[in-house]
Amino acid sequence: MSRRIDRSWVVLASIETAEGNRCIDVFLRPDGTFGFEEFRRDPEDAGAWTPVAWFSSAVFATRAEAEAAARRAVPWFAALH
């Protein structure tokens, strides 16, 4: 689990690229708000997921809003949907 995903947050979806080198996690916080974070995985990091940006600080009222924001912010994720 990334340093940017608090242990109290529940990851609802983890969507990867076909290559398995990028990922978006959509999560639910204990206060009922939602968020997302983008990660990358590089061979030199032994397969560990590394946060790419600071998206996890954004707060959304619904999962759909978080996913829509992820599509606007992350081009590869938008191309999947």
LINFENHU-V84283 format. One record per residue. N is the residue number from 1. RES is the residue in one small letter. PHI is phi in whole degrees, -180 to 180 (none if undefined). Layout:
n/res/phi
N/RES/PHI
N/RES/PHI
This chain:
n/res/phi
1/m/none
2/s/-71
3/r/-64
4/r/-93
5/i/-110
6/d/-63
7/r/-63
8/s/-83
9/w/-86
10/v/-103
11/v/-77
12/l/-91
13/a/-152
14/s/-131
15/i/-107
16/e/-106
17/t/-71
18/a/-61
19/e/-78
20/g/75
21/n/-109
22/r/-136
23/c/-153
24/i/-116
25/d/-104
26/v/-107
27/f/-134
28/l/-116
29/r/-90
30/p/-58
31/d/-82
32/g/90
33/t/-91
34/f/-120
35/g/-160
36/f/-151
37/e/-146
38/e/-104
39/f/-133
40/r/-127
41/r/-132
42/d/-115
43/p/-56
44/e/-70
45/d/-98
46/a/58
47/g/82
48/a/-74
49/w/-82
50/t/-117
51/p/-61
52/v/-100
53/a/-137
54/w/-111
55/f/-69
56/s/-65
57/s/-81
58/a/-74
59/v/-117
60/f/-129
61/a/-77
62/t/-136
63/r/-62
64/a/-60
65/e/-65
66/a/-64
67/e/-67
68/a/-65
69/a/-65
70/a/-63
71/r/-64
72/r/-71
73/a/-89
74/v/-123
75/p/-56
76/w/-64
77/f/-69
78/a/-62
79/a/-68
80/l/-77
81/h/-115
